[in-house]
């Protein structure tokens, strides 16, 4: 079950990296001083990636918990 735990941790870290990337991307868009419509468009482009990264984090954490329970 160590493989399940470590692979789940790696997937969670990948999801966390994706979430951090989304945060930096939106922060850069806010610093750029875009208009409201342009900022809204930037946020709309990042939302699907944000949800995908959150999904990866959750799946990874579920794999870790499953590995602990089975191990």
PyMOL Python script that loads the backbone (N, CA, C, O; Angstrom):
from pymol import cmd

cmd.read_pdbstr("""\
ATOM      1  N   UNK A   1       0.809  -1.202   0.000  1.00  0.00           N
ATOM      2  CA  UNK A   1       0.000   0.000   0.000  1.00  0.00           C
ATOM      3  C   UNK A   1       0.854   1.268   0.000  1.00  0.00           C
ATOM      4  O   UNK A   1       0.334   2.375  -0.142  1.00  0.00           O
ATOM      5  N   UNK A   2       2.147   1.100   0.158  1.00  0.00           N
ATOM      6  CA  UNK A   2       3.025   2.275   0.112  1.00  0.00           C
ATOM      7  C   UNK A   2       2.965   2.961  -1.249  1.00  0.00           C
ATOM      8  O   UNK A   2       3.058   4.185  -1.341  1.00  0.00           O
ATOM      9  N   UNK A   3       2.809   2.165  -2.302  1.00  0.00           N
ATOM     10  CA  UNK A   3       2.730   2.745  -3.645  1.00  0.00           C
ATOM     11  C   UNK A   3       1.495   3.627  -3.762  1.00  0.00           C
ATOM     12  O   UNK A   3       1.552   4.703  -4.357  1.00  0.00           O
ATOM     13  N   UNK A   4       0.383   3.177  -3.200  1.00  0.00           N
ATOM     14  CA  UNK A   4      -0.853   3.953  -3.262  1.00  0.00           C
ATOM     15  C   UNK A   4      -0.703   5.260  -2.483  1.00  0.00           C
ATOM     16  O   UNK A   4      -1.167   6.310  -2.927  1.00  0.00           O
ATOM     17  N   UNK A   5      -0.060   5.191  -1.335  1.00  0.00           N
ATOM     18  CA  UNK A   5       0.125   6.387  -0.516  1.00  0.00           C
ATOM     19  C   UNK A   5       1.035   7.390  -1.226  1.00  0.00           C
ATOM     20  O   UNK A   5       0.702   8.572  -1.320  1.00  0.00           O
ATOM     21  N   UNK A   6       2.176   6.925  -1.722  1.00  0.00           N
ATOM     22  CA  UNK A   6       3.130   7.849  -2.343  1.00  0.00           C
ATOM     23  C   UNK A   6       2.636   8.379  -3.685  1.00  0.00           C
ATOM     24  O   UNK A   6       2.886   9.536  -4.024  1.00  0.00           O
ATOM     25  N   UNK A   7       1.939   7.543  -4.449  1.00  0.00           N
ATOM     26  CA  UNK A   7       1.390   8.062  -5.711  1.00  0.00           C
ATOM     27  C   UNK A   7       0.266   9.061  -5.434  1.00  0.00           C
ATOM     28  O   UNK A   7       0.127  10.049  -6.155  1.00  0.00           O
ATOM     29  N   UNK A   8      -0.526   8.817  -4.410  1.00  0.00           N
ATOM     30  CA  UNK A   8      -1.552   9.780  -4.024  1.00  0.00           C
ATOM     31  C   UNK A   8      -0.955  11.092  -3.559  1.00  0.00           C
ATOM     32  O   UNK A   8      -1.480  12.164  -3.861  1.00  0.00           O
ATOM     33  N   UNK A   9       0.151  11.007  -2.818  1.00  0.00           N
ATOM     34  CA  UNK A   9       0.828  12.233  -2.376  1.00  0.00           C
ATOM     35  C   UNK A   9       1.374  13.005  -3.575  1.00  0.00           C
ATOM     36  O   UNK A   9       1.291  14.233  -3.612  1.00  0.00           O
ATOM     37  N   UNK A  10       1.925  12.300  -4.544  1.00  0.00           N
ATOM     38  CA  UNK A  10       2.457  12.966  -5.738  1.00  0.00           C
ATOM     39  C   UNK A  10       1.329  13.635  -6.530  1.00  0.00           C
ATOM     40  O   UNK A  10       1.500  14.745  -7.032  1.00  0.00           O
ATOM     41  N   UNK A  11       0.200  12.976  -6.639  1.00  0.00           N
ATOM     42  CA  UNK A  11      -0.938  13.562  -7.357  1.00  0.00           C
ATOM     43  C   UNK A  11      -1.460  14.786  -6.611  1.00  0.00           C
ATOM     44  O   UNK A  11      -1.816  15.790  -7.229  1.00  0.00           O
ATOM     45  N   UNK A  12      -1.506  14.702  -5.286  1.00  0.00           N
ATOM     46  CA  UNK A  12      -1.948  15.855  -4.490  1.00  0.00           C
ATOM     47  C   UNK A  12      -1.005  17.033  -4.648  1.00  0.00           C
ATOM     48  O   UNK A  12      -1.451  18.177  -4.731  1.00  0.00           O
ATOM     49  N   UNK A  13       0.282  16.770  -4.691  1.00  0.00           N
ATOM     50  CA  UNK A  13       1.253  17.849  -4.873  1.00  0.00           C
ATOM     51  C   UNK A  13       1.117  18.470  -6.260  1.00  0.00           C
ATOM     52  O   UNK A  13       1.261  19.681  -6.422  1.00  0.00           O
ATOM     53  N   UNK A  14       0.840  17.636  -7.256  1.00  0.00           N
ATOM     54  CA  UNK A  14       0.617  18.169  -8.606  1.00  0.00           C
ATOM     55  C   UNK A  14      -0.625  19.062  -8.627  1.00  0.00           C
ATOM     56  O   UNK A  14      -0.621  20.118  -9.260  1.00  0.00           O
ATOM     57  N   UNK A  15      -1.678  18.644  -7.940  1.00  0.00           N
ATOM     58  CA  UNK A  15      -2.879  19.466  -7.848  1.00  0.00           C
ATOM     59  C   UNK A  15      -2.624  20.765  -7.108  1.00  0.00           C
ATOM     60  O   UNK A  15      -3.132  21.817  -7.494  1.00  0.00           O
ATOM     61  N   UNK A  16      -1.837  20.692  -6.045  1.00  0.00           N
ATOM     62  CA  UNK A  16      -1.496  21.897  -5.303  1.00  0.00           C
ATOM     63  C   UNK A  16      -0.681  22.857  -6.158  1.00  0.00           C
ATOM     64  O   UNK A  16      -0.881  24.070  -6.103  1.00  0.00           O
ATOM     65  N   UNK A  17       0.229  22.316  -6.941  1.00  0.00           N
ATOM     66  CA  UNK A  17       1.009  23.160  -7.855  1.00  0.00           C
ATOM     67  C   UNK A  17       0.090  23.836  -8.875  1.00  0.00           C
ATOM     68  O   UNK A  17       0.295  25.001  -9.216  1.00  0.00           O
ATOM     69  N   UNK A  18      -0.903  23.123  -9.354  1.00  0.00           N
ATOM     70  CA  UNK A  18      -1.869  23.714 -10.278  1.00  0.00           C
ATOM     71  C   UNK A  18      -2.683  24.821  -9.626  1.00  0.00           C
ATOM     72  O   UNK A  18      -2.962  25.841 -10.256  1.00  0.00           O
ATOM     73  N   UNK A  19      -3.066  24.625  -8.367  1.00  0.00           N
ATOM     74  CA  UNK A  19      -3.805  25.665  -7.651  1.00  0.00           C
ATOM     75  C   UNK A  19      -2.943  26.911  -7.450  1.00  0.00           C
ATOM     76  O   UNK A  19      -3.422  28.034  -7.602  1.00  0.00           O
ATOM     77  N   UNK A  20      -1.684  26.708  -7.112  1.00  0.00           N
ATOM     78  CA  UNK A  20      -0.780  27.840  -6.944  1.00  0.00           C
ATOM     79  C   UNK A  20      -0.571  28.579  -8.267  1.00  0.00           C
ATOM     80  O   UNK A  20      -0.493  29.807  -8.294  1.00  0.00           O
ATOM     81  N   UNK A  21      -0.481  27.825  -9.356  1.00  0.00           N
ATOM     82  CA  UNK A  21      -0.331  28.445 -10.673  1.00  0.00           C
ATOM     83  C   UNK A  21      -1.548  29.322 -10.980  1.00  0.00           C
ATOM     84  O   UNK A  21      -1.407  30.429 -11.499  1.00  0.00           O
ATOM     85  N   UNK A  22      -2.748  28.817 -10.655  1.00  0.00           N
ATOM     86  CA  UNK A  22      -3.966  29.595 -10.898  1.00  0.00           C
ATOM     87  C   UNK A  22      -3.959  30.882 -10.075  1.00  0.00           C
ATOM     88  O   UNK A  22      -4.353  31.939 -10.567  1.00  0.00           O
ATOM     89  N   UNK A  23      -3.512  30.790  -8.827  1.00  0.00           N
ATOM     90  CA  UNK A  23      -3.456  31.977  -7.972  1.00  0.00           C
ATOM     91  C   UNK A  23      -2.507  33.010  -8.571  1.00  0.00           C
ATOM     92  O   UNK A  23      -2.848  34.190  -8.652  1.00  0.00           O
ATOM     93  N   UNK A  24      -1.316  32.576  -8.992  1.00  0.00           N
ATOM     94  CA  UNK A  24      -0.346  33.503  -9.561  1.00  0.00           C
ATOM     95  C   UNK A  24      -0.833  34.095 -10.879  1.00  0.00           C
ATOM     96  O   UNK A  24      -0.576  35.262 -11.176  1.00  0.00           O
ATOM     97  N   UNK A  25      -1.530  33.295 -11.658  1.00  0.00           N
ATOM     98  CA  UNK A  25      -2.040  33.773 -12.948  1.00  0.00           C
ATOM     99  C   UNK A  25      -3.071  34.886 -12.748  1.00  0.00           C
ATOM    100  O   UNK A  25      -3.031  35.897 -13.449  1.00  0.00           O
ATOM    101  N   UNK A  26      -3.981  34.711 -11.813  1.00  0.00           N
ATOM    102  CA  UNK A  26      -5.004  35.727 -11.555  1.00  0.00           C
ATOM    103  C   UNK A  26      -4.380  36.947 -10.883  1.00  0.00           C
ATOM    104  O   UNK A  26      -4.771  38.076 -11.181  1.00  0.00           O
ATOM    105  N   UNK A  27      -3.421  36.742  -9.987  1.00  0.00           N
ATOM    106  CA  UNK A  27      -2.745  37.875  -9.348  1.00  0.00           C
ATOM    107  C   UNK A  27      -2.014  38.721 -10.390  1.00  0.00           C
ATOM    108  O   UNK A  27      -2.011  39.949 -10.312  1.00  0.00           O
ATOM    109  N   UNK A  28      -1.401  38.056 -11.357  1.00  0.00           N
ATOM    110  CA  UNK A  28      -0.719  38.794 -12.425  1.00  0.00           C
ATOM    111  C   UNK A  28      -1.722  39.576 -13.273  1.00  0.00           C
ATOM    112  O   UNK A  28      -1.432  40.690 -13.709  1.00  0.00           O
ATOM    113  N   UNK A  29      -2.885  39.001 -13.504  1.00  0.00           N
ATOM    114  CA  UNK A  29      -3.909  39.700 -14.278  1.00  0.00           C
ATOM    115  C   UNK A  29      -4.425  40.914 -13.509  1.00  0.00           C
ATOM    116  O   UNK A  29      -4.704  41.952 -14.111  1.00  0.00           O
ATOM    117  N   UNK A  30      -4.555  40.797 -12.183  1.00  0.00           N
ATOM    118  CA  UNK A  30      -4.998  41.944 -11.390  1.00  0.00           C
ATOM    119  C   UNK A  30      -3.937  43.040 -11.368  1.00  0.00           C
ATOM    120  O   UNK A  30      -4.260  44.226 -11.435  1.00  0.00           O
ATOM    121  N   UNK A  31      -2.669  42.638 -11.274  1.00  0.00           N
ATOM    122  CA  UNK A  31      -1.585  43.621 -11.267  1.00  0.00           C
ATOM    123  C   UNK A  31      -1.448  44.331 -12.610  1.00  0.00           C
ATOM    124  O   UNK A  31      -0.956  45.457 -12.672  1.00  0.00           O
ATOM    125  N   UNK A  32      -1.877  43.678 -13.673  1.00  0.00           N
ATOM    126  CA  UNK A  32      -1.761  44.273 -15.000  1.00  0.00           C
ATOM    127  C   UNK A  32      -2.736  45.432 -15.191  1.00  0.00           C
ATOM    128  O   UNK A  32      -2.628  46.176 -16.166  1.00  0.00           O
ATOM    129  N   UNK A  33      -3.682  45.590 -14.274  1.00  0.00           N
ATOM    130  CA  UNK A  33      -4.620  46.706 -14.366  1.00  0.00           C
ATOM    131  C   UNK A  33      -5.594  46.572 -15.514  1.00  0.00           C
ATOM    132  O   UNK A  33      -5.909  47.557 -16.183  1.00  0.00           O
ATOM    133  N   UNK A  34      -6.074  45.370 -15.749  1.00  0.00           N
ATOM    134  CA  UNK A  34      -7.014  45.140 -16.844  1.00  0.00           C
ATOM    135  C   UNK A  34      -8.370  45.752 -16.519  1.00  0.00           C
ATOM    136  O   UNK A  34      -8.699  45.994 -15.358  1.00  0.00           O
ATOM    137  N   UNK A  35      -9.137  45.992 -17.551  1.00  0.00           N
ATOM    138  CA  UNK A  35     -10.507  46.469 -17.338  1.00  0.00           C
ATOM    139  C   UNK A  35     -11.339  45.330 -16.741  1.00  0.00           C
ATOM    140  O   UNK A  35     -10.907  44.178 -16.699  1.00  0.00           O
ATOM    141  N   UNK A  36     -12.526  45.678 -16.287  1.00  0.00           N
ATOM    142  CA  UNK A  36     -13.375  44.674 -15.653  1.00  0.00           C
ATOM    143  C   UNK A  36     -13.700  43.518 -16.592  1.00  0.00           C
ATOM    144  O   UNK A  36     -13.681  42.355 -16.189  1.00  0.00           O
ATOM    145  N   UNK A  37     -13.996  43.845 -17.838  1.00  0.00           N
ATOM    146  CA  UNK A  37     -14.341  42.789 -18.798  1.00  0.00           C
ATOM    147  C   UNK A  37     -13.143  41.890 -19.097  1.00  0.00           C
ATOM    148  O   UNK A  37     -13.284  40.672 -19.201  1.00  0.00           O
ATOM    149  N   UNK A  38     -11.969  42.495 -19.235  1.00  0.00           N
ATOM    150  CA  UNK A  38     -10.770  41.700 -19.511  1.00  0.00           C
ATOM    151  C   UNK A  38     -10.389  40.836 -18.308  1.00  0.00           C
ATOM    152  O   UNK A  38      -9.969  39.690 -18.466  1.00  0.00           O
ATOM    153  N   UNK A  39     -10.540  41.396 -17.105  1.00  0.00           N
ATOM    154  CA  UNK A  39     -10.247  40.622 -15.898  1.00  0.00           C
ATOM    155  C   UNK A  39     -11.228  39.467 -15.750  1.00  0.00           C
ATOM    156  O   UNK A  39     -10.842  38.361 -15.370  1.00  0.00           O
ATOM    157  N   UNK A  40     -12.487  39.725 -16.048  1.00  0.00           N
ATOM    158  CA  UNK A  40     -13.498  38.663 -15.986  1.00  0.00           C
ATOM    159  C   UNK A  40     -13.183  37.563 -16.998  1.00  0.00           C
ATOM    160  O   UNK A  40     -13.359  36.382 -16.698  1.00  0.00           O
ATOM    161  N   UNK A  41     -12.726  37.930 -18.171  1.00  0.00           N
ATOM    162  CA  UNK A  41     -12.360  36.937 -19.185  1.00  0.00           C
ATOM    163  C   UNK A  41     -11.151  36.125 -18.736  1.00  0.00           C
ATOM    164  O   UNK A  41     -11.093  34.919 -18.976  1.00  0.00           O
ATOM    165  N   UNK A  42     -10.189  36.772 -18.089  1.00  0.00           N
ATOM    166  CA  UNK A  42      -9.011  36.057 -17.588  1.00  0.00           C
ATOM    167  C   UNK A  42      -9.406  35.057 -16.510  1.00  0.00           C
ATOM    168  O   UNK A  42      -8.910  33.931 -16.481  1.00  0.00           O
ATOM    169  N   UNK A  43     -10.299  35.477 -15.630  1.00  0.00           N
ATOM    170  CA  UNK A  43     -10.758  34.571 -14.567  1.00  0.00           C
ATOM    171  C   UNK A  43     -11.523  33.403 -15.170  1.00  0.00           C
ATOM    172  O   UNK A  43     -11.358  32.267 -14.725  1.00  0.00           O
ATOM    173  N   UNK A  44     -12.348  33.656 -16.164  1.00  0.00           N
ATOM    174  CA  UNK A  44     -13.117  32.584 -16.797  1.00  0.00           C
ATOM    175  C   UNK A  44     -12.214  31.579 -17.498  1.00  0.00           C
ATOM    176  O   UNK A  44     -12.555  30.400 -17.582  1.00  0.00           O
ATOM    177  N   UNK A  45     -11.064  32.028 -18.004  1.00  0.00           N
ATOM    178  CA  UNK A  45     -10.130  31.090 -18.631  1.00  0.00           C
ATOM    179  C   UNK A  45      -9.433  30.220 -17.595  1.00  0.00           C
ATOM    180  O   UNK A  45      -9.056  29.089 -17.902  1.00  0.00           O
ATOM    181  N   UNK A  46      -9.254  30.719 -16.379  1.00  0.00           N
ATOM    182  CA  UNK A  46      -8.513  29.993 -15.350  1.00  0.00           C
ATOM    183  C   UNK A  46      -9.415  29.059 -14.539  1.00  0.00           C
ATOM    184  O   UNK A  46      -8.928  28.084 -13.968  1.00  0.00           O
ATOM    185  N   UNK A  47     -10.703  29.336 -14.478  1.00  0.00           N
ATOM    186  CA  UNK A  47     -11.615  28.542 -13.642  1.00  0.00           C
ATOM    187  C   UNK A  47     -11.596  27.053 -13.984  1.00  0.00           C
ATOM    188  O   UNK A  47     -11.529  26.248 -13.056  1.00  0.00           O
ATOM    189  N   UNK A  48     -11.651  26.629 -15.249  1.00  0.00           N
ATOM    190  CA  UNK A  48     -11.601  25.184 -15.512  1.00  0.00           C
ATOM    191  C   UNK A  48     -10.294  24.534 -15.053  1.00  0.00           C
ATOM    192  O   UNK A  48     -10.298  23.400 -14.573  1.00  0.00           O
ATOM    193  N   UNK A  49      -9.184  25.249 -15.201  1.00  0.00           N
ATOM    194  CA  UNK A  49      -7.907  24.719 -14.735  1.00  0.00           C
ATOM    195  C   UNK A  49      -7.877  24.635 -13.215  1.00  0.00           C
ATOM    196  O   UNK A  49      -7.311  23.702 -12.647  1.00  0.00           O
ATOM    197  N   UNK A  50      -8.489  25.613 -12.566  1.00  0.00           N
ATOM    198  CA  UNK A  50      -8.567  25.615 -11.115  1.00  0.00           C
ATOM    199  C   UNK A  50      -9.380  24.411 -10.620  1.00  0.00           C
ATOM    200  O   UNK A  50      -8.982  23.734  -9.672  1.00  0.00           O
ATOM    201  N   UNK A  51     -10.501  24.157 -11.257  1.00  0.00           N
ATOM    202  CA  UNK A  51     -11.326  23.014 -10.864  1.00  0.00           C
ATOM    203  C   UNK A  51     -10.609  21.691 -11.125  1.00  0.00           C
ATOM    204  O   UNK A  51     -10.725  20.757 -10.331  1.00  0.00           O
ATOM    205  N   UNK A  52      -9.873  21.606 -12.227  1.00  0.00           N
ATOM    206  CA  UNK A  52      -9.103  20.397 -12.509  1.00  0.00           C
ATOM    207  C   UNK A  52      -8.015  20.166 -11.484  1.00  0.00           C
ATOM    208  O   UNK A  52      -7.787  19.030 -11.067  1.00  0.00           O
ATOM    209  N   UNK A  53      -7.341  21.222 -11.073  1.00  0.00           N
ATOM    210  CA  UNK A  53      -6.297  21.098 -10.056  1.00  0.00           C
ATOM    211  C   UNK A  53      -6.895  20.702  -8.718  1.00  0.00           C
ATOM    212  O   UNK A  53      -6.318  19.891  -7.994  1.00  0.00           O
ATOM    213  N   UNK A  54      -8.037  21.264  -8.387  1.00  0.00           N
ATOM    214  CA  UNK A  54      -8.717  20.892  -7.147  1.00  0.00           C
ATOM    215  C   UNK A  54      -9.138  19.429  -7.182  1.00  0.00           C
ATOM    216  O   UNK A  54      -9.032  18.727  -6.176  1.00  0.00           O
ATOM    217  N   UNK A  55      -9.610  18.970  -8.324  1.00  0.00           N
ATOM    218  CA  UNK A  55      -9.984  17.565  -8.494  1.00  0.00           C
ATOM    219  C   UNK A  55      -8.774  16.657  -8.292  1.00  0.00           C
ATOM    220  O   UNK A  55      -8.875  15.628  -7.624  1.00  0.00           O
ATOM    221  N   UNK A  56      -7.640  17.031  -8.862  1.00  0.00           N
ATOM    222  CA  UNK A  56      -6.418  16.234  -8.675  1.00  0.00           C
ATOM    223  C   UNK A  56      -6.033  16.164  -7.209  1.00  0.00           C
ATOM    224  O   UNK A  56      -5.661  15.099  -6.718  1.00  0.00           O
ATOM    225  N   UNK A  57      -6.115  17.273  -6.512  1.00  0.00           N
ATOM    226  CA  UNK A  57      -5.772  17.289  -5.096  1.00  0.00           C
ATOM    227  C   UNK A  57      -6.687  16.367  -4.298  1.00  0.00           C
ATOM    228  O   UNK A  57      -6.221  15.618  -3.439  1.00  0.00           O
ATOM    229  N   UNK A  58      -7.966  16.420  -4.576  1.00  0.00           N
ATOM    230  CA  UNK A  58      -8.924  15.588  -3.845  1.00  0.00           C
ATOM    231  C   UNK A  58      -8.700  14.110  -4.147  1.00  0.00           C
ATOM    232  O   UNK A  58      -8.717  13.285  -3.234  1.00  0.00           O
ATOM    233  N   UNK A  59      -8.493  13.768  -5.401  1.00  0.00           N
ATOM    234  CA  UNK A  59      -8.245  12.367  -5.768  1.00  0.00           C
ATOM    235  C   UNK A  59      -6.973  11.864  -5.095  1.00  0.00           C
ATOM    236  O   UNK A  59      -6.942  10.743  -4.587  1.00  0.00           O
ATOM    237  N   UNK A  60      -5.929  12.682  -5.088  1.00  0.00           N
ATOM    238  CA  UNK A  60      -4.682  12.294  -4.440  1.00  0.00           C
ATOM    239  C   UNK A  60      -4.858  12.066  -2.952  1.00  0.00           C
ATOM    240  O   UNK A  60      -4.332  11.099  -2.401  1.00  0.00           O
ATOM    241  N   UNK A  61      -5.598  12.957  -2.295  1.00  0.00           N
ATOM    242  CA  UNK A  61      -5.827  12.786  -0.861  1.00  0.00           C
ATOM    243  C   UNK A  61      -6.680  11.556  -0.578  1.00  0.00           C
ATOM    244  O   UNK A  61      -6.472  10.880   0.430  1.00  0.00           O
ATOM    245  N   UNK A  62      -7.629  11.258  -1.447  1.00  0.00           N
ATOM    246  CA  UNK A  62      -8.430  10.036  -1.270  1.00  0.00           C
ATOM    247  C   UNK A  62      -7.560   8.800  -1.434  1.00  0.00           C
ATOM    248  O   UNK A  62      -7.747   7.811  -0.725  1.00  0.00           O
ATOM    249  N   UNK A  63      -6.606   8.848  -2.368  1.00  0.00           N
ATOM    250  CA  UNK A  63      -5.694   7.720  -2.534  1.00  0.00           C
ATOM    251  C   UNK A  63      -4.820   7.520  -1.300  1.00  0.00           C
ATOM    252  O   UNK A  63      -4.575   6.386  -0.889  1.00  0.00           O
ATOM    253  N   UNK A  64      -4.353   8.609  -0.713  1.00  0.00           N
ATOM    254  CA  UNK A  64      -3.550   8.529   0.517  1.00  0.00           C
ATOM    255  C   UNK A  64      -4.363   7.916   1.655  1.00  0.00           C
ATOM    256  O   UNK A  64      -3.882   7.026   2.356  1.00  0.00           O
ATOM    257  N   UNK A  65      -5.566   8.382   1.835  1.00  0.00           N
ATOM    258  CA  UNK A  65      -6.423   7.857   2.911  1.00  0.00           C
ATOM    259  C   UNK A  65      -6.740   6.392   2.678  1.00  0.00           C
ATOM    260  O   UNK A  65      -6.708   5.597   3.617  1.00  0.00           O
ATOM    261  N   UNK A  66      -7.045   6.022   1.441  1.00  0.00           N
ATOM    262  CA  UNK A  66      -7.319   4.631   1.121  1.00  0.00           C
ATOM    263  C   UNK A  66      -6.099   3.748   1.385  1.00  0.00           C
ATOM    264  O   UNK A  66      -6.226   2.640   1.907  1.00  0.00           O
ATOM    265  N   UNK A  67      -4.932   4.243   1.023  1.00  0.00           N
ATOM    266  CA  UNK A  67      -3.709   3.494   1.274  1.00  0.00           C
ATOM    267  C   UNK A  67      -3.438   3.309   2.752  1.00  0.00           C
ATOM    268  O   UNK A  67      -2.954   2.255   3.165  1.00  0.00           O
ATOM    269  N   UNK A  68      -3.745   4.325   3.560  1.00  0.00           N
ATOM    270  CA  UNK A  68      -3.564   4.213   5.008  1.00  0.00           C
ATOM    271  C   UNK A  68      -4.552   3.211   5.584  1.00  0.00           C
ATOM    272  O   UNK A  68      -4.178   2.387   6.419  1.00  0.00           O
ATOM    273  N   UNK A  69      -5.804   3.269   5.152  1.00  0.00           N
ATOM    274  CA  UNK A  69      -6.794   2.332   5.668  1.00  0.00           C
ATOM    275  C   UNK A  69      -6.498   0.897   5.293  1.00  0.00           C
ATOM    276  O   UNK A  69      -6.696  -0.011   6.101  1.00  0.00           O
ATOM    277  N   UNK A  70      -6.027   0.680   4.080  1.00  0.00           N
ATOM    278  CA  UNK A  70      -5.752  -0.685   3.620  1.00  0.00           C
ATOM    279  C   UNK A  70      -4.405  -1.212   4.112  1.00  0.00           C
ATOM    280  O   UNK A  70      -4.172  -2.421   4.116  1.00  0.00           O
ATOM    281  N   UNK A  71      -3.523  -0.309   4.525  1.00  0.00           N
ATOM    282  CA  UNK A  71      -2.171  -0.715   4.917  1.00  0.00           C
ATOM    283  C   UNK A  71      -2.017  -1.092   6.315  1.00  0.00           C
ATOM    284  O   UNK A  71      -0.918  -1.448   6.740  1.00  0.00           O
TER     285      UNK A  71
END
""", "prot")
cmd.dss("prot")
cmd.show_as("cartoon", "prot")
cmd.util.cbc("prot")
cmd.orient("prot")
